[in-house]
């Protein structure tokens, strides 16, 4: 423990304060909250990265390695090498693994697109995928995003290979294809906790209303959906009273109907890394963590910990610096702000 705390002090870049719970995970544990980070397999060779993760977090989620394109090379051709490396790292360091994601309409594998499969073939592929992947990781992955980003901003189900192009065989209610995925996943690993994960649904809005309606329907019909992952890729626009209040209200309503609520991909992108901007960023991290504590969020997971591997600069022009540690592993004010919120 002394060694762990000493490492944490170093990683935080602060002077030693005796027995203060300086690692994020120790601070979060006081609130029965777990704290996680996305991990890209390439970062496992980077020892400052692995030290930071092993010190501050107790959950890791492969950033891309458990997506269909990360796990398959062709029809019935799986390659678990990269995902297994992350699981082995987690096990070595006694961290839990969150699986992401069995299904997502974006970034489909070429073999899947080019196969021109009909509905019945696609159904067989989807079920086989669930059985194979959950079978492989049984007992090693505690929770899964079964489906990612199935709703559009108007609350509609987005077009996808799984839903309607051509879609897996399904009939009945409008969430039928989603229901199938969750039932298969539960059958394949009855102990796994199953989540629906999405973005731009953090506030009460048309999209989160649609997700809420689906959750209510699944609860009523005993479809095994256990929780909701709110991604929380924020920018500074979110640091205002109205969105923050709506975020809190939204988490509360899902929790009230029995959904486990998780923040799954938190980052806060900013337009520069001036000290003023880093303080503003820290303030938003602080507020989000305070809300998470108040509403009983069971896991807060960052979409990475260091800017070195962040997806943000690759995606948003002129924005970046989104994570609590910079690209040289120096803690930003956000680290202390998160700890303060967890006091
Ligand atoms: O691995 C190749 C590399 O060989 C190649 O040289 C390079 C050239 O572009 O691409 C590399 O692959 C990239 C991969 O990330 C690994 O870095 C892909 O192009 C790129 O599309 C992929 O992006 C990921 C994206 O999901 C799509 O899968 C991001 O890293 C990842 O952060 C992002 O994560 C998503 C969540 O899954 C769902 N929620 C939103 C979140 C952010 O978009």
Boltz pocket constraint, residues with backbone or C-beta under 6 A from the ligand:
constraints:
  - pocket:
      binder: B
      contacts: [[A, 63], [A, 64], [A, 67], [A, 107], [A, 148], [A, 199], [A, 231], [A, 265], [A, 311]]
      max_distance: 6.0
